[in-house]
Amino acid sequence: MAERFYVNTPPSPGLFTLTGPEAHHLAAVCRVQVGETIVLFCGDGGEWAARVVGVERRAVQLDVGERREPTRERWAELIVAAPLPKGDRASFLIEKLTELGVTRFIPLLTTRTVVQPGAGKTEKLRRGVIEASKQCGRNRLMVVDEPRAWREVAVAAVWPPLRCLADPAGTAVPPLRGQAAIVAVGPEGGMTPDEVALARDHGWQLVGLGPRILRVETAAVMLAALAN
């Protein structure tokens, strides 16, 4: 696969000038040469092959081809809701959920949540989605919500009918592959009994993930992988 670069808006076929951090990375880090081909994407599902026709210090001139839409996305929505783990584990979580085709991630605020992400953290996660999408070939960006309280998420009626909450007392995970679903995991220390009861009262299935205690990011990635 050719090197992939993100642009904010869909480019039109023909001459196009790439600027900003992506142009710097292409020119200074990748040391692209005239005549080489790269791929542009903007997160809306499409991509464009582009031939390099000029390289400057802060800009790269491209000849952009027609839009194409390769099939790399899940056809059904998959939402993952989880508290953010500490440190670099949050970046790992975002990277792997992006690679696994998750369509939307909701940072959860629960009674035992440790990390309370601010606006800067959320924006960093969204940049992480772009970087992971460049690597794995996704052309539609995983949406990262602003942090939301578990009570709000648990009772909302907008989610797909298939709703799963990881819980040590849960039953086997139902078939997720090809299904529209929302899956959730609790924080380190788990959900409180009241939070679990709230989920059960609003149609969530409690699902077990095995005999061992998993970290937040491990449980979330495991559920996402079961849906692939």
C-alpha positions as CSV (number, residue, x, y, z in Angstrom):
1,M,0.0,0.0,0.0
2,A,1.3,3.5,-0.9
3,E,2.0,6.0,1.8
4,R,-1.2,7.6,3.0
5,F,-1.8,11.2,4.0
6,Y,-4.8,12.9,5.6
7,V,-6.4,16.1,4.2
8,N,-9.2,18.1,5.9
9,T,-11.4,18.3,2.8
10,P,-12.0,16.1,-0.2
11,P,-9.5,17.1,-3.0
12,S,-10.7,17.6,-6.5
13,P,-9.1,15.6,-9.3
14,G,-6.2,17.6,-10.9
15,L,-3.5,19.7,-9.4
16,F,-3.6,20.0,-5.6
17,T,-1.1,21.5,-3.2
18,L,-0.6,19.7,0.1
19,T,0.6,22.0,2.9
20,G,0.9,21.8,6.7
21,P,2.3,19.0,8.9
22,E,1.4,16.3,6.3
23,A,3.4,18.1,3.6
24,H,6.4,18.5,6.0
25,H,6.2,14.8,6.8
26,L,6.0,13.8,3.2
27,A,8.9,16.1,2.0
28,A,11.2,16.1,5.0
29,V,10.7,12.7,6.6
30,C,9.6,10.5,3.8
31,R,11.8,12.5,1.3
32,V,9.3,11.9,-1.5
33,Q,10.5,12.3,-5.1
34,V,8.7,13.7,-8.1
35,G,6.9,10.8,-9.9
36,E,6.1,8.8,-6.8
37,T,2.5,8.0,-6.0
38,I,0.8,8.5,-2.6
39,V,-2.8,8.2,-1.4
40,L,-4.9,11.0,0.1
41,F,-7.9,10.5,2.4
42,C,-10.1,12.8,4.3
43,G,-12.1,10.5,6.6
44,D,-15.4,10.4,4.7
45,G,-14.9,7.0,3.1
46,G,-13.0,7.9,0.0
47,E,-9.4,8.0,-1.1
48,W,-7.5,9.4,-4.0
49,A,-4.3,8.3,-5.7
50,A,-2.0,11.2,-6.3
51,R,1.3,11.6,-8.2
52,V,3.9,13.9,-6.9
53,V,4.7,16.6,-9.4
54,G,6.7,19.1,-7.3
55,V,8.4,19.2,-3.9
56,E,9.1,22.3,-1.8
57,R,10.2,22.8,1.7
58,R,6.7,23.5,3.0
59,A,4.4,22.2,0.2
60,V,4.1,19.3,-2.1
61,Q,2.3,19.6,-5.5
62,L,0.2,16.6,-6.5
63,D,-1.7,15.5,-9.5
64,V,-4.8,13.9,-7.9
65,G,-6.8,11.1,-9.6
66,E,-10.4,10.1,-9.3
67,R,-12.1,9.3,-6.0
68,R,-12.4,5.6,-5.2
69,E,-14.0,3.8,-2.2
70,P,-12.4,0.5,-1.4
71,T,-14.4,-1.8,1.0
72,R,-12.5,-1.7,4.3
73,E,-15.3,-0.7,6.8
74,R,-17.8,-2.7,8.8
75,W,-21.2,-2.5,7.2
76,A,-22.8,-2.4,10.7
77,E,-22.2,0.2,13.4
78,L,-19.9,-0.9,16.3
79,I,-19.7,1.5,19.2
80,V,-17.3,0.9,22.1
81,A,-17.7,2.7,25.4
82,A,-15.0,2.6,28.0
83,P,-13.2,4.7,30.6
84,L,-9.8,5.9,29.4
85,P,-6.9,4.0,30.9
86,K,-3.8,5.8,32.2
87,G,-0.9,7.1,30.2
88,D,0.0,5.6,26.9
89,R,-2.5,2.8,27.3
90,A,-5.2,5.3,26.1
91,S,-3.3,5.8,22.8
92,F,-2.9,2.0,22.5
93,L,-6.7,1.6,23.0
94,I,-7.5,4.2,20.3
95,E,-5.0,2.7,17.8
96,K,-6.4,-0.8,18.2
97,L,-10.0,0.1,18.1
98,T,-9.4,2.0,14.9
99,E,-7.6,-1.0,13.3
100,L,-10.5,-3.2,14.3
101,G,-13.0,-1.1,12.5
102,V,-14.9,0.4,15.4
103,T,-17.1,3.2,14.2
104,R,-17.4,5.2,17.4
105,F,-15.7,5.4,20.8
106,I,-17.2,6.9,23.9
107,P,-14.9,7.8,26.8
108,L,-16.9,6.8,29.8
109,L,-17.2,8.6,33.2
110,T,-18.1,6.2,35.9
111,T,-18.1,6.2,39.7
112,R,-14.6,4.6,39.7
113,T,-13.2,6.3,36.6
114,V,-9.6,7.4,37.3
115,V,-8.7,9.5,34.2
116,Q,-10.9,12.5,33.7
117,P,-10.1,13.6,30.1
118,G,-10.3,17.3,29.2
119,A,-10.8,18.9,25.8
120,G,-7.0,18.6,25.0
121,K,-7.1,14.9,25.7
122,T,-10.1,14.3,23.5
123,E,-8.4,16.2,20.6
124,K,-5.2,14.1,21.1
125,L,-7.3,10.9,20.8
126,R,-8.8,12.2,17.5
127,R,-5.4,12.8,16.1
128,G,-4.5,9.3,17.1
129,V,-7.4,8.0,15.1
130,I,-6.0,9.8,12.0
131,E,-2.5,8.3,12.5
132,A,-3.9,4.8,13.0
133,S,-6.2,5.2,9.9
134,K,-3.2,6.2,7.8
135,Q,-1.4,3.0,8.9
136,C,-4.3,0.5,8.6
137,G,-5.9,1.7,5.5
138,R,-9.2,3.0,6.9
139,N,-10.8,5.8,5.0
140,R,-13.6,6.6,7.4
141,L,-12.5,8.0,10.7
142,M,-13.7,6.4,14.0
143,V,-15.7,9.1,15.8
144,V,-14.4,10.0,19.3
145,D,-17.1,11.5,21.5
146,E,-16.7,13.9,24.3
147,P,-16.6,12.1,27.6
148,R,-20.1,11.0,28.7
149,A,-21.4,9.8,32.0
150,W,-22.3,6.1,32.2
151,R,-25.7,6.9,33.5
152,E,-26.4,8.9,30.4
153,V,-25.1,6.2,28.1
154,A,-26.8,3.3,29.9
155,V,-30.3,4.8,29.6
156,A,-30.1,6.3,26.1
157,A,-32.5,4.8,23.6
158,V,-30.5,5.7,20.5
159,W,-28.2,2.7,20.6
160,P,-28.5,-0.5,18.5
161,P,-30.7,-3.2,20.2
162,L,-27.6,-5.4,20.8
163,R,-26.0,-3.9,24.0
164,C,-23.3,-5.7,25.9
165,L,-21.6,-4.7,29.2
166,A,-18.6,-6.7,30.3
167,D,-19.1,-8.1,33.8
168,P,-17.4,-11.0,35.7
169,A,-20.8,-12.4,36.4
170,G,-22.0,-12.2,32.8
171,T,-22.8,-15.0,30.4
172,A,-21.1,-15.8,27.1
173,V,-20.7,-13.0,24.6
174,P,-23.4,-13.2,21.9
175,P,-22.5,-13.3,18.2
176,L,-21.3,-9.8,17.3
177,R,-19.8,-10.3,13.9
178,G,-21.9,-8.5,11.3
179,Q,-24.2,-7.1,13.9
180,A,-24.8,-3.4,14.8
181,A,-23.9,-3.2,18.5
182,I,-22.7,-1.1,21.4
183,V,-20.3,-2.8,23.9
184,A,-19.1,-1.3,27.1
185,V,-16.5,-2.1,29.8
186,G,-16.0,-0.6,33.2
187,P,-13.0,1.1,34.8
188,E,-10.3,-0.5,36.9
189,G,-12.2,-1.7,39.9
190,G,-15.3,-2.4,37.8
191,M,-18.7,-0.9,37.7
192,T,-20.6,-0.4,41.0
193,P,-23.6,-2.6,41.7
194,D,-25.9,0.3,41.0
195,E,-24.2,0.9,37.6
196,V,-24.6,-2.7,36.7
197,A,-28.2,-2.8,37.7
198,L,-28.9,0.4,35.7
199,A,-27.5,-1.4,32.6
200,R,-29.6,-4.5,33.2
201,D,-32.7,-2.5,33.7
202,H,-32.2,-0.8,30.3
203,G,-31.7,-3.9,28.2
204,W,-27.9,-4.4,28.4
205,Q,-26.6,-8.0,28.4
206,L,-23.9,-8.8,30.9
207,V,-21.2,-10.7,29.2
208,G,-18.2,-12.4,30.8
209,L,-14.7,-12.3,29.2
210,G,-13.1,-15.3,30.9
211,P,-11.7,-16.2,34.4
212,R,-9.0,-13.5,34.5
213,I,-9.2,-9.8,35.3
214,L,-8.5,-7.8,32.2
215,R,-7.4,-4.2,31.9
216,V,-9.8,-1.7,30.4
217,E,-8.0,-1.6,27.1
218,T,-7.7,-5.4,26.9
219,A,-11.4,-5.9,27.5
220,A,-12.4,-3.3,25.0
221,V,-10.1,-4.6,22.3
222,M,-11.3,-8.1,22.9
223,L,-14.9,-7.2,22.4
224,A,-14.1,-5.3,19.3
225,A,-12.1,-8.2,17.9
226,L,-15.0,-10.6,18.6
227,A,-17.1,-8.4,16.3
228,N,-14.7,-8.8,13.3
